[in-house]
């Protein structure tokens, strides 16, 4: 990926050596192999490949000596070199890496591309013959890069392995592991604690068929106690939430404050989950650990979902990206938006009017489920714990001048730490009508606008507001008409110039 994204100048051997040097530089330090961690690493690689520093050419000898015997075909590289850098990135991600368009859109946003869809459209319009054989390199056939003696590294690895082995086997008590001067002890709430006091995360009992496996719990505690990069708990006591087989593989969930460690040998993930006592926690593989007081889960069609030891394995979201509604839980509908916990999803129709008090959660009906099936892939993945997400279709109608029926949505995300974020999206019903990110929105008085090209080829500025409001636009626009809360104006100058949008009460 780095090789194809690099500017198309210089010999292949130098470009390939620089590409590998860029990738090697992102692999230093503790490796986060979670999906968010890999996404962050890919972003770092793309940023360095888009604008490679001249310093990368200094001391390139070790990487030149480690090149594979077979180099990539220069024809594809030469064709890619003619593209705009960000179009080249989109093309490589789509055609060579095989990422779906929503993931390419998210990646371009991480690279600070304000409007990624025109870039993706340009990449899709490019016609370059891709080699039948994927231009990938088997890591087993790549010679290692030797930039210094490996003896200190081998010695350090051997000493670390021996030290960890001693620490694991000298713990004084089960599920208590000493690392240096710090001891991590695993404790569990009594099984009926949640029935006698406040319903908090502290009252979640330990569940699973491995809660009595002393050796497995020692390994899990040792893995978290030894975690580097600021991921360790720092000694003391951690709460055991789950230890059992999820999908046939052993998994342990350990909690300390708002951080959760998921141990699935041989890997360890540490994420922030907030303190919401009722949001299901992801175990991996589409499984969720429910709160002990939660009712029996049901599918989106209303059928009962089996749950064992508090773990529910729901059917996956019916979307290409796997994000969206998952199952009903009492009077709530839970969905996956990419974070470590399931989020409560709500929906409001265009006739909705905000009340003085927040509306209580309600199950999504079939129409609302279909809406969230569309919006789930439009929402960027959330590594930050999400407590809930509200989708308000504040305007619906037919776009002018031969446009398709469409809906304008304000999606408001509430995080477990109390923060909020709102984004507005214009979604056309026809497949050719690409969803458009139209900026931030106010969850109580939504209004938004965007430049839009009609099927006839003419450019217009569209703005819409919620019921009871009238959109107003200020900028280099010609005469505007407003009908059914949709403002339509022709530009005085070229499109895509800034326009300020406000909403006035009727």
C-alpha positions in Angstrom: 0.0 0.0 0.0 2.8 2.5 0.9 4.7 1.6 -2.3 1.7 2.4 -4.6 0.8 5.6 -2.7 4.3 7.1 -2.8 4.8 9.7 -5.5 5.8 8.0 -8.8 9.3 9.2 -9.1 12.6 7.4 -8.8 13.7 3.8 -9.4 11.5 1.0 -8.1 14.1 -0.4 -5.8 14.4 3.0 -4.0 10.6 3.5 -3.8 10.1 0.0 -2.4 12.9 0.4 0.2 11.4 3.7 1.3 7.9 2.2 1.5 9.2 -0.6 3.7 11.1 1.9 5.9 7.9 3.9 6.4 6.0 0.7 7.4 8.8 -0.4 9.7 8.8 3.0 11.5 5.1 2.6 12.4 5.8 -0.8 13.9 8.0 0.4 16.7 6.9 0.3 20.3 3.9 -1.8 21.6 1.7 -3.1 18.8 -2.0 -2.4 19.2 -3.6 -5.2 17.0 -7.2 -4.1 17.7 -9.2 -2.8 14.7 -8.8 0.9 15.9 -5.1 0.3 16.4 -4.5 -1.1 13.0 -6.6 1.8 11.5 -4.4 4.3 13.3 -1.2 2.6 12.0 -2.6 2.6 8.4 -3.3 6.3 8.7 0.3 7.0 9.8 1.6 5.0 6.9 -0.6 6.8 4.4 0.4 10.3 5.7 4.1 9.5 5.4 3.7 7.9 2.0 1.7 10.9 0.7 4.4 13.4 1.7 7.6 11.4 2.2 10.4 13.2 3.9 13.8 13.5 2.2 15.4 12.1 5.3 14.0 8.7 4.4 16.6 8.5 1.6 19.5 8.9 4.1 20.9 5.6 5.3 18.6 3.5 3.1 21.2 0.7 2.7 19.7 -1.8 5.2 16.3 -1.6 3.5 17.8 -1.9 0.0 19.6 -5.0 1.0 16.4 -6.5 2.3 14.3 -6.2 -0.9 12.5 -9.2 -2.2 13.7 -11.0 -5.3 10.6 -10.0 -7.3 9.7 -6.3 -7.7 6.2 -5.0 -8.6 5.2 -4.4 -12.2 6.1 -0.8 -13.1 3.0 -0.4 -15.3 0.6 0.1 -12.5 2.9 2.4 -10.7 3.4 4.6 -13.7 -0.3 4.9 -14.2 -1.0 5.8 -10.6 1.7 8.4 -10.6 -0.4 10.5 -13.0 -3.3 10.8 -10.4 -3.9 13.4 -7.8 -2.3 12.1 -4.5 -5.6 11.7 -2.7 -7.3 10.1 -5.7 -4.3 7.7 -5.8 -4.9 6.9 -2.1 -8.6 6.2 -2.8 -7.8 4.1 -5.8 -5.2 2.0 -3.9 -7.6 1.4 -1.0 -10.5 0.5 -3.2 -8.9 -1.5 -6.0 -5.8 -3.0 -4.5 -6.6 -3.2 -0.7 -10.2 -4.1 -1.5 -11.7 -1.8 1.2 -15.4 -0.9 0.9 -16.3 2.7 0.0 -17.5 3.6 3.5 -14.1 2.6 4.9 -12.3 4.6 2.2 -14.4 7.6 3.1 -13.5 7.2 6.8 -9.8 6.9 5.9 -9.8 10.0 3.7 -11.4 12.0 6.6 -8.6 10.8 8.8 -6.2 12.3 6.2 -8.1 15.6 6.5 -9.9 15.5 3.2 -13.0 17.6 3.8 -15.3 16.2 1.2 -14.1 12.6 0.4 -16.9 11.6 -2.0 -15.7 13.5 -5.0 -12.3 12.0 -4.5 -13.8 8.5 -4.3 -15.9 9.2 -7.4 -12.7 10.3 -9.3 -10.9 7.1 -8.2 -13.8 4.9 -9.3 -13.7 6.6 -12.7 -10.1 5.8 -13.3 -9.5 2.9 -15.6 -6.2 1.2 -14.8 -5.6 -2.5 -15.5 -4.8 -4.1 -12.2 -2.5 -7.2 -12.4 -4.3 -10.5 -11.9 -1.8 -11.6 -9.3 -2.1 -9.3 -6.3 1.1 -7.3 -5.7 1.6 -8.5 -2.2 4.7 -9.8 -0.4 4.7 -12.9 1.8 6.3 -11.8 5.1 8.0 -15.2 5.3 10.0 -14.4 2.1 11.0 -10.9 3.1 14.5 -10.7 4.4 14.7 -8.9 7.8 16.1 -5.4 8.0 19.3 -5.5 10.0 20.2 -2.0 11.2 22.2 -3.1 14.3 23.3 -6.2 16.1 20.5 -8.5 17.2 22.4 -9.9 20.2 21.1 -7.2 22.7 17.6 -7.8 21.4 17.8 -11.6 21.8 19.3 -11.2 25.3 16.6 -8.8 26.3 13.9 -11.0 25.0 15.3 -14.1 26.8 15.6 -12.1 30.1 12.1 -10.7 29.8 10.6 -14.2 29.1 12.4 -15.7 32.1 11.3 -12.8 34.4 7.7 -13.0 33.3 7.7 -16.7 33.9 9.1 -16.3 37.4 6.5 -13.6 38.2 3.6 -15.7 37.0 4.6 -18.7 39.0 5.5 -16.9 42.3 2.1 -15.3 42.9 1.1 -15.8 46.5 -2.6 -16.1 45.8 -4.8 -17.2 42.9 -5.5 -14.5 40.3 -2.9 -12.2 42.0 0.2 -11.4 40.0 3.2 -9.3 41.1 5.0 -7.2 38.5 8.0 -5.4 40.0 6.7 -3.7 43.1 3.0 -3.8 41.9 0.5 -6.5 42.4 -2.6 -7.0 40.4 -5.4 -8.9 42.1 -8.6 -10.0 40.5 -11.8 -9.7 42.5 -15.4 -10.5 41.7 -18.7 -9.1 43.0 -21.0 -11.6 44.8 -23.5 -13.2 42.4 -26.5 -11.4 43.9 -24.8 -8.1 44.7 -26.9 -6.3 42.0 -30.2 -7.3 43.8 -29.3 -5.7 47.1 -27.9 -2.3 46.1 -27.3 0.2 43.3 -27.2 -1.2 39.8 -23.7 -0.2 38.8 -20.8 -1.8 37.0 -19.3 -2.7 40.4 -22.3 -5.0 41.0 -21.8 -7.0 37.8 -20.9 -10.6 38.9 -18.2 -12.6 37.3 -19.7 -15.0 34.7 -18.4 -17.7 32.4 -17.2 -21.3 32.7 -13.6 -20.3 33.5 -14.2 -18.2 36.6 -12.8 -21.1 38.7 -9.8 -21.8 36.4 -7.0 -20.5 38.6 -4.3 -20.9 36.0 -6.2 -19.0 33.3 -7.0 -16.1 35.6 -3.4 -15.9 36.6 -2.4 -15.6 32.9 -5.0 -13.0 32.3 -3.9 -10.9 35.3 -0.3 -11.3 34.3 -0.9 -10.1 30.8 -2.6 -7.0 32.0 -0.1 -6.3 34.8 2.8 -6.5 32.2 1.1 -4.4 29.5 3.2 -1.4 28.5 2.5 1.8 26.8 0.3 3.1 29.6 -2.2 0.3 29.2 -1.4 -1.4 32.5 -3.7 -1.1 35.6 -0.8 0.1 37.8 -1.4 -2.6 40.5 -4.1 -2.9 43.1 -7.4 -4.7 42.4 -9.2 -5.2 39.1 -12.8 -6.5 38.7 -13.3 -9.8 36.9 -16.4 -9.5 34.7 -16.2 -12.6 32.6 -14.0 -15.7 32.1 -15.2 -18.3 29.8 -15.3 -19.7 26.3 -16.9 -17.3 23.7 -17.2 -18.9 20.3 -14.9 -21.8 21.5 -12.0 -19.5 22.5 -11.1 -18.6 26.1 -11.8 -14.9 26.9 -11.4 -12.9 30.1 -12.8 -9.4 30.7 -11.2 -7.4 33.5 -12.2 -3.9 34.6 -10.5 -1.1 36.5 -12.4 2.2 36.6 -13.5 3.1 33.1 -10.9 0.8 31.5 -11.5 -2.7 30.3 -8.9 -5.3 29.4 -10.0 -8.2 27.1 -7.6 -11.1 27.3 -7.9 -13.7 24.5 -4.6 -15.7 24.4 -2.2 -14.6 23.2 -3.5 -11.0 22.7 -4.6 -8.3 25.1 -6.8 -5.3 24.3 -7.3 -2.4 26.7 -10.1 0.2 25.9 -12.1 2.8 27.7 -15.7 1.8 28.3 -17.1 4.5 30.6 -19.2 3.7 33.6 -22.6 3.1 32.0 -24.0 0.2 34.1 -26.4 -1.1 31.5 -24.6 -1.0 28.1 -23.6 -4.5 26.9 -19.9 -5.0 26.6 -18.4 -6.5 23.4 -16.7 -9.9 23.9 -15.6 -10.2 20.3 -17.0 -12.1 17.4 -20.3 -10.4 17.6 -21.0 -11.5 21.2 -22.0 -9.2 24.0 -22.0 -9.5 27.8 -25.3 -8.2 29.2 -26.0 -6.6 32.5 -27.2 -9.2 35.1 -30.6 -7.3 35.4 -31.3 -7.1 31.6 -34.4 -8.9 30.2 -34.1 -11.6 27.6 -32.8 -10.3 24.3 -34.9 -10.5 21.1 -34.1 -10.3 17.5 -35.1 -7.3 15.4 -38.0 -9.5 14.2 -39.1 -10.2 17.8 -37.9 -13.8 18.2 -36.1 -14.8 21.3 -32.3 -14.8 21.3 -30.4 -17.4 23.3 -28.2 -16.1 26.1 -25.9 -18.2 28.3 -23.9 -16.9 31.3 -25.1 -13.4 30.3 -23.6 -13.7 26.8 -25.7 -13.1 23.8 -24.6 -14.0 20.2 -26.8 -11.8 18.1 -27.2 -12.1 14.4 -24.8 -9.6 12.7 -26.1 -6.2 11.6 -27.7 -6.5 8.1 -25.5 -4.0 6.5 -22.4 -4.3 4.3 -20.2 -2.8 7.0 -21.5 -4.8 9.9 -22.6 -1.6 11.8 -26.2 -0.8 12.7 -29.1 -2.3 14.7 -28.4 -5.6 16.4 -31.2 -6.7 18.8 -34.0 -5.5 21.2 -33.4 -5.5 24.9 -36.6 -4.6 26.8 -37.7 -1.2 25.6 -34.4 -0.5 23.9 -32.8 -1.3 20.6 -29.1 -1.9 20.7 -26.7 -1.4 17.8 -23.0 -1.6 17.0 -21.3 1.6 16.0 -17.7 0.5 16.2 -17.0 1.1 19.9 -16.4 -1.4 22.8 -20.0 -1.3 23.9 -23.4 -1.5 22.3 -25.3 1.8 21.9 -29.0 2.6 22.3 -30.4 3.6 18.9 -33.4 5.9 18.6 -35.2 7.5 15.6 -37.4 10.5 15.1 -39.6 11.1 12.0 -39.8 14.5 10.2 -42.9 15.3 12.4 -41.0 15.0 15.6 -40.9 18.0 18.0 -38.4 18.0 20.9 -39.9 17.9 24.3 -38.7 19.7 27.4 -37.6 16.4 28.9 -35.7 13.7 26.9 -37.9 11.1 25.5 -37.5 7.6 27.1 -35.9 5.0 24.8 -38.3 3.0 22.6 -37.9 0.0 20.4 -37.2 0.8 16.8 -40.0 -0.2 14.5 -39.4 -1.8 11.1 -39.1 1.6 9.3 -36.7 2.9 11.9 -34.6 -0.3 11.7 -34.4 0.2 7.9 -33.3 3.8 8.4 -30.5 2.8 10.9 -29.4 0.0 8.5 -28.6 2.8 6.1 -27.1 5.2 8.6 -25.0 2.6 10.4 -22.5 2.5 7.6 -22.5 6.3 7.2 -21.5 6.8 10.8 -17.7 6.7 11.3 -16.4 3.9 13.6 -16.4 5.0 17.3 -13.5 4.0 19.4 -14.8 6.3 22.2 -17.6 4.5 24.2 -21.0 5.5 22.9 -24.0 5.5 25.2 -26.6 6.3 22.5 -27.2 7.6 19.0 -30.3 9.5 17.8 -31.2 9.8 14.1 -33.8 12.6 13.4 -35.0 12.7 9.8 -35.7 16.4 10.1 -36.6 16.8 6.4 -37.9 14.5 3.7 -39.1 15.2 0.2 -38.0 15.2 -3.5 -34.8 17.0 -4.6 -35.5 19.6 -7.2 -34.8 19.7 -11.0 -35.2 15.9 -11.5 -33.7 14.8 -8.3 -34.7 11.7 -6.3 -36.7 11.4 -3.1 -34.3 12.0 -0.2 -34.1 12.4 3.6 -32.0 14.8 5.6 -30.8 13.3 8.9 -29.3 14.8 12.0 -27.5 12.0 13.9 -26.6 12.9 17.5 -24.2 10.7 19.3 -24.0 10.7 23.1 -20.8 9.4 24.6 -20.4 7.6 27.9 -18.4 10.4 29.4 -21.2 12.9 28.7 -19.8 14.4 25.5 -21.9 14.8 22.4 -21.4 15.1 18.6 -23.8 15.8 15.8 -23.5 15.3 12.1 -26.0 15.9 9.3 -26.3 13.7 6.2 -28.4 14.0 3.0 -29.4 10.6 1.7 -31.1 10.1 -1.6 -33.3 7.0 -2.2 -31.8 6.1 -5.6 -28.5 4.1 -5.6 -26.9 6.8 -7.7 -27.7 9.4 -5.1 -24.5 9.3 -3.0 -25.0 10.1 0.7 -23.5 13.6 1.5 -22.0 14.6 4.7 -23.3 18.1 5.2 -21.5 19.1 8.5 -22.5 19.5 12.1 -26.0 19.8 13.3 -27.9 21.0 16.4 -29.9 18.0 17.9 -32.8 20.3 18.9 -32.9 22.8 16.0 -31.4 21.0 13.0 -30.7 22.9 9.9 -28.1 22.1 7.2 -27.1 23.0 3.7 -24.9 21.7 0.9 -23.9 22.3 -2.7 -25.7 19.8 -5.0 -25.5 19.0 -8.7 -28.9 18.1 -10.4 -29.2 15.3 -12.9 -29.2 18.0 -15.6 -25.7 19.1 -14.6 -26.7 22.4 -13.0 -25.4 23.3 -9.6 -27.7 24.5 -6.7 -27.4 25.2 -3.1 -29.9 23.3 -0.9 -30.7 23.9 2.7 -33.4 22.3 4.9 -34.6 22.8 8.5 -36.8 20.9 10.9 -40.5 21.3 11.3 -41.4 24.7 12.6 -38.2 26.3 11.2 -37.3 28.0 8.0 -33.8 27.7 6.5 -31.8 30.9 5.7 -28.6 31.0 3.7 -26.1 33.8 3.4 -23.4 33.8 0.8 -22.8 34.4 -3.0 -26.2 33.0 -4.0 -28.7 34.2 -6.5 -32.4 34.4 -6.0 -33.6 31.6 -3.7 -37.0 29.8 -3.3 -38.2 28.0 -0.2 -40.9 25.4 -0.3 -41.7 22.8 2.3 -38.7 23.9 4.4 -36.3 23.3 1.5 -34.3 26.3 0.2 -33.0 26.1 -3.4 -30.7 28.7 -4.8 -28.4 29.1 -7.9 -24.8 30.3 -7.3 -23.6 33.7 -8.4 -20.1 32.4 -8.6 -18.6 28.9 -8.9 -20.0 26.4 -6.5 -18.4 25.1 -3.3 -17.8 28.5 -1.9 -18.7 28.9 1.9 -22.3 29.6 2.7 -23.7 30.4 6.2 -26.9 28.5 7.1 -29.3 29.5 9.9 -32.8 28.6 10.9 -35.6 31.0 11.8 -38.8 30.2 13.6 -42.0 30.3 11.6 
